[in-house]
Amino acid sequence: MNFNIRGENLDITPALRDYVEKKVGKLEKYFDGTPSSDVNVKMSVLNNDQKVEITIPMTKLLLRAEEKHIDMYAAIDLVVEKLERQIRKHKTKVNRKYRQEDSLKYMFKNDLEPLAKNGVTAVAHEEDEDFEIVRTKRFALKPMDAEEAILQMDMLGHNFFVFSNSVSGSTNVVYKRKDGRYGLIEPE
């Protein structure tokens, strides 16, 4: 794995760099070979929050997680745990459906041990449960522009809104980002 570690409002010390490489390097045990992908790590400090974002683009799979904490080392630990859960979810859930020779299944090792927390084996509920849809909604998509959709979303108090784009006629989604700004999802 090739590490690309950068800091925003933070100097990356050799101790911090070693800690990230050591923790993220432990993820290699989940793969059959050493993945030849880049590991993009962005560490930032804003007020009292220490934020870590890790993105690992791979063939047929993108691992990405971010975490905030008051301690940078704790944030790194939490984000690596998130990545481990993602790998386990891909290994157990997604690959049940895709049994072909070129599926993600063959990217991971078969002998995954359960996650342990504080010396006690934790039961990974997401491995055993199927995704359950608890509610279904149907509604007519009104043609509108993105600005009107944002107003509708804010008026309803939702964090996303599905609408029919009045210009292109396609179905779009506007959503509120964690930073308070808005995003637009539209089909290609």
Order of alpha helices (4+ residues) and beta strands (2+ residues): beta-alpha-beta-beta-beta-alpha-beta-beta-alpha-beta-alpha-beta-beta-beta
